[in-house]
Amino acid sequence: MIFGFGTDIVEVNRIQDKLEKNTALIQHIYSQQEQEYCNKQKHPHISYAARFAVKEAFLKAFGVKFIGNHSLPEIAISNDEHGKPTVVLSGKTLNTFQQLQLQNIHVSISHTDMYAVASVIIEK
């Protein structure tokens, strides 16, 4: 059964500008593993934007009204050996996910040089 569905689109340049103006945002938004992944990419800002879109889409699917109530690094995006993106939860976000007896998270990410979009479905 579907618990929630969320989608988000972000402008890549907007995320790039915010991260360049305030480098502390990177630690505030992204897990260490996400930072390592993004920084290895040819265009790190595109990967950062795509991961931000996933975090926003996840929170919408999770039913969160205000993003400031959650630690964004607890919502990490990883890729399996085939490149398929997955959401890896930790901390309070994982605890709440388990308390709600939620089961699976499905994620899809796409991007161009200008936009990144993500969709998330959470199953119960």
C-alpha positions as CSV (number, residue, x, y, z in Angstrom):
1,M,0.0,0.0,0.0
2,I,1.3,3.5,-0.8
3,F,1.9,5.6,2.2
4,G,3.0,8.7,0.3
5,F,4.3,10.1,-2.9
6,G,6.5,13.2,-3.4
7,T,8.1,14.9,-6.3
8,D,10.4,17.9,-6.5
9,I,12.3,19.9,-9.1
10,V,15.2,22.2,-8.4
11,E,17.2,24.6,-10.5
12,V,20.8,23.3,-10.6
13,N,22.3,26.8,-10.7
14,R,20.3,27.9,-7.7
15,I,21.7,25.0,-5.6
16,Q,25.2,25.7,-6.9
17,D,24.9,29.4,-5.9
18,K,23.7,28.6,-2.4
19,L,26.4,26.0,-1.8
20,E,29.2,28.3,-3.1
21,K,28.0,31.3,-1.0
22,N,27.7,29.3,2.2
23,T,29.9,26.2,2.2
24,A,28.6,25.2,5.6
25,L,25.3,24.3,4.0
26,I,27.0,21.2,2.5
27,Q,27.4,19.7,6.0
28,H,24.0,20.9,7.0
29,I,22.3,19.2,4.0
30,Y,24.4,16.2,2.9
31,S,25.9,13.1,4.6
32,Q,29.6,12.5,4.4
33,Q,29.0,9.7,1.8
34,E,26.9,12.0,-0.3
35,Q,29.6,14.7,-0.3
36,E,32.3,12.2,-1.3
37,Y,30.1,10.9,-4.1
38,C,29.2,14.3,-5.4
39,N,32.7,15.7,-5.2
40,K,34.0,12.8,-7.4
41,Q,31.6,13.7,-10.2
42,K,32.6,15.7,-13.3
43,H,29.9,18.3,-12.4
44,P,29.4,18.0,-8.6
45,H,26.7,20.8,-8.4
46,I,24.4,18.7,-10.6
47,S,24.7,15.7,-8.2
48,Y,24.2,17.9,-5.2
49,A,21.1,19.4,-6.8
50,A,19.7,15.9,-7.7
51,R,20.2,14.7,-4.1
52,F,18.5,17.8,-2.7
53,A,15.5,17.1,-5.0
54,V,15.3,13.6,-3.6
55,K,15.4,14.9,0.0
56,E,12.6,17.3,-0.7
57,A,10.6,14.6,-2.5
58,F,11.1,12.2,0.4
59,L,9.9,14.7,2.9
60,K,6.8,15.4,0.8
61,A,6.1,11.6,0.6
62,F,6.8,11.3,4.4
63,G,4.2,14.0,5.1
64,V,6.5,16.6,6.5
65,K,5.1,20.1,6.5
66,F,8.3,22.0,7.5
67,I,11.7,20.9,6.3
68,G,13.5,22.6,9.2
69,N,12.2,19.9,11.6
70,H,14.4,17.3,10.1
71,S,18.1,16.7,9.8
72,L,18.7,16.4,6.1
73,P,21.9,14.3,6.3
74,E,19.7,11.6,7.9
75,I,18.0,11.3,4.4
76,A,21.0,10.1,2.4
77,I,21.0,9.1,-1.3
78,S,23.2,6.2,-2.3
79,N,23.6,4.2,-5.5
80,D,23.8,0.5,-5.8
81,E,26.5,-1.2,-8.0
82,H,24.3,-0.7,-11.1
83,G,23.8,3.1,-10.4
84,K,20.2,2.7,-9.1
85,P,19.6,5.4,-6.5
86,T,18.3,4.4,-3.0
87,V,17.4,6.4,0.1
88,V,19.3,5.4,3.2
89,L,17.8,6.7,6.5
90,S,19.4,7.2,9.8
91,G,18.8,8.9,13.2
92,K,15.4,10.2,14.2
93,T,14.2,10.0,10.6
94,L,14.9,6.2,10.6
95,N,13.2,5.8,14.0
96,T,10.1,7.6,12.8
97,F,10.0,5.6,9.6
98,Q,10.2,2.4,11.6
99,Q,7.6,3.5,14.2
100,L,5.1,4.2,11.3
101,Q,5.9,0.7,10.1
102,L,6.8,1.9,6.7
103,Q,8.5,-0.6,4.4
104,N,10.0,0.4,1.1
105,I,11.2,3.6,-0.5
106,H,11.3,3.9,-4.3
107,V,13.2,6.8,-5.8
108,S,13.8,8.1,-9.3
109,I,16.2,11.0,-10.2
110,S,16.8,12.7,-13.5
111,H,18.6,15.9,-14.4
112,T,19.8,18.2,-17.1
113,D,22.4,20.9,-16.8
114,M,19.6,23.2,-15.7
115,Y,17.2,21.1,-13.6
116,A,17.1,18.1,-11.3
117,V,13.9,16.3,-10.6
118,A,13.1,13.4,-8.2
119,S,10.1,11.3,-7.3
120,V,9.7,9.2,-4.2
121,I,7.1,6.6,-3.2
122,I,7.0,5.2,0.3
123,E,5.2,2.0,0.9
124,K,3.5,0.8,4.1
